[in-house]
Amino acid sequence: MKIATFNINGIKARINALSDWLDEAQPDVALLQEIKSVDEAFPSEMFEEKGYNVVTHGQKSFNGVAILSKLPLEDVTRGLPILADGDEADEQARWIEATVVGKQAVRLCNLYLPNGNPVELTEDGQPVPGGKYAYKLRWMERMHARAQQLLAEEAPFLMAGDYNIIPQAEDAKRPQAWEGDAAYRPESHAMWRKLLNLGFTEAFRSRTFGAGHYSFWDYQAGAWNRDDGIRIDHFLLSPQCADLLLDCQIDKEVRGREKPSDHVPVWVELDL
């Protein structure tokens, strides 16, 4: 079973590019981020005609996630659970879950993690409460809590999408340029490691080593032409899901096509 993640940066702007890639790559499941559309306006019929079941968690003009699956999607839930310590309801559409059944069931968690910029810090170096960076770190705490819940069930699941995290220096062409950015700050790295230390396998790095592998190139300053990229789109696999991993690749060439997203698809092949 081929499962892909793809931040499309707006379904309206990217509908033709997405359609062409689906026809070519033929993923069984596509996890989409930044659809930038309310549920009612998402062009589900176009993808249903290609054989996909479609579920969305949309938001007007911003964020939004969707799952396209050639197999039925079961037990769909939208939004990360709120932690039980006074967090307010989260209005941003950044998380959707569903179960897909091949030879066995796998829980799919599709995420669009907050960017976190600008980074606002207090005089003692702590994230300013209510700021975008504090929201990013808090969101990661909530994701960590949800991951613990799912791990306790001891069933295969994955968390995939745009993490807005550059895990280490080799995941950026110019890591020094990202120092101070929310994607590369020590606090972000600490939360990333906290997630991994629960027992996840980072699918791409379990198969491919070394520098020069990116999933995002900014539209500005000729980043694509200079291959000035970063790797921020990831698959984290639970131990039971990691046992099913056959391959993980990045479809880099998609970035060079007409009207591309600034991200490219990343996909895993699971023995399902």
N, C-alpha and C positions, 0 to 999 in steps of 0.2 A: 504494500500500500504506500503510495507516494503522497506525502503531506507537505504542503508548502506554506510559508509565511511570506506576505508581501504587503509592505506599506505602499499604498497606491497614490497617496497624496491627492485625494479628491476623485470620487467615482465619475463625476461629470467630465472632468478634464482627461481622465485616463480610461474611459470606457472602451475605446477602440484598442488601445495598447493592452489593456487587461484581457479583452476578448481574444486578441491574436495570441497572446502568451498562453492562455488556457487551451486554445486549439492546438498549439504546438507542443506544450509541455505535458498536457493531459494529466494533471494532478488528480488524485482521487478526492483530495480535500485541499481547499485553499483557505487559509486564515488571512483575512484582510484587515489592515489598519488604516486609519485616517480616511475613512470613506467620505467624511464631511457631508453627511446627508441624514435627514430624518428617515425613520423606517419607511414611512409611506412613500417617499420619493425615490427610494433605492430601486434600480431597474431589475427587480428580481426575475421578471418574465424572460429577459434576455438570457439569463444564466440557467433558468429552468429548462429553456429550449435546448440547452447543451447537455441536459441530463443531471443538473445539480439541484439538490435541495438547498434552500437559502434561509438563513436566520440572521438577523441584524440586531445591533444595539446602537442606534444612531443618535445624532445630535446635529442641530442646524449649524452648518458652516464650519464646525470644528470637530476634531476627534472622530469617534465612531468606529466600530468594529463589526465584522461580518464573518460568517462561515459559509462556504460553499462546499457541498459534499455530494458525491455520487451515491453514497450510501445514506440510509435514513439517519437522521440526527435525533437523539433521544435525550430527555431530561435537560432541556435547555434552561440555563439560568443566566441572568444579566447583572453585572456589577459585582464588585468585590464586597464580601461581608464587612460591615462596620465593626471595628473592635469595641469591646464592651467597656470602654473607659471614657465615654463622653464625646467620642468623635461625632461630628455632624454628618448628616446624609451627604453622600458624594453625588453631585449632579453631573459629573463628567463621564461620558460614555467611553470607557477604556478597557472593559473586561467582559468577555462572554465565554461561557462554558457549554459544552455538549458532549455526549457520548456517541461514538461511532463503533459499529460492530463489524469486524471482519471475522477472522478465525476466532478472535476473542474481542472483548470490549476494551476500548481505550478512551479515557477521558481526555478531551481536548480543551485546553485553556488558552484562549487567544487574548493577547494583551497589547496595549499601547501605553507604555510607561511614561509618566510625565517627563517633559524635557528638563524642567528645573531651573532654567535661566530666566532672568538674571539671578546670579547667586548673591543673596543679601545676607550679610553676617553681622552679628552684634560685635561690640568692642572686644569681647572675649572669644571671638571666633566661632560662635554658635549660629546656626541658621536662624534668621529672624522669624519668629512665630507669625504664621499667616502668609509668609512669603512663598514664592514658587519653589524655592529649593527645599524649604521645610515640607511643603506638600509632597514633593517627589520622595523624600526620605520616609515620610509617614505612609505614603502609598506603598512603598516597598515593605514596610513593616506589616501592612495589611496583607500583601501578597505572601509574605513569609508565613503569616498565621494561616492563611488558606492552604498553603503548601503543606504545612504540618498536618492539617485536617485530612488532606487527600493522602498523604503518605501513611497515615494511620490505617487507612483502608486496605493497604497492601495490594492495590490493583494498579495496572499500568495507566499512567497518565503523563502528559507532557504540558509544559508551559512555553508557549512560543509567541514571538512577535517582535515588535520594535521596543527594545529595552532602553534605548537612549543611554546605554552604558558601553564605554570602550573598556573592555576588561583589562588590557595590559598594553604596554608600549608597542608591541609588534602588531597590534590591531589598528594602528594609525600610521599613515605615511609620514606625518610630521607630529609625533606625539607632543613635542614641546609647544606646538601651537594650541594645544587643547588644555594645557595646564591652567587651572582655575575655572574651566568649564564644568558645568554640573555633571556632564557625562564622564568626567575624568578626575573628579575630586576624590580625596582620600575617604570621605564619608560615603560616597557612592560606591567606591571599591569595597569598603568594609561591608556594606549591605549586600553587595553582589557575592562576596565570599561567604557571608552568613547564609545566603540562599544555597550556594553550592555545597556548603558543609553539612547541609541536611542529608546529603547523599545523592545529589543530582549528577548526571553526566551531561556536560556541555557537548552536544552532538558534534558540532563542526570540529572542535579541537580534539575530540577523541579519534578523528580520522585524518586530520590535516594539520601539519605543524609549520612553523615559520612565518615570516612576514609577507606582506603583499596581498593579503586576502581581505577584501573590503565588501561592504554591502550598501554603502551610502557615499555619494559624492555630491557636494553642494552645487547648486546651480551657478554660484558666483565664481568669478576669478579663474575660469577655465579649469575647475577642479577635475572634471572628467578627463579632459585632454591630457592633463598632467598626472592622471591616476592618483590624485591627492585625496584618497578616500579614508574611511574609517569603517570598522565592523561593529555594528550596533544592533543587528537583527539576529536573534539567537533562539535555539531550541534547548531547553533544559528537560531532560528525560528522567523520570523516576527509575529506581533500580529495575523494576519489572519491565518498564518500557525500554530501558537501555539494553536489556537482553534481546530485544527484538530488532535492534538497529542493524541495518545492512549498509547504509551509505548516508552521507550528508554532503551536499554541494551548494554552491552559489551560482546562480545564472547571471554572471557578470555582464554578458553581452547585451542583455536587455536594456542596460543603461544607455547604450549608444544608438538606440532606435528613435523614431520620430515621436516627439512629445512624451518623453519618458518621465516616470517618477524619479525623484532623487534617490530612491531606494531600488534595490533589485530583489527578486525572489531568492529565498533560501529554502531548501527542501531536504527532507529526510525520506528514506525508504525503510519501511518497517516490515518485518516478516509477519504479515497479517493476511 
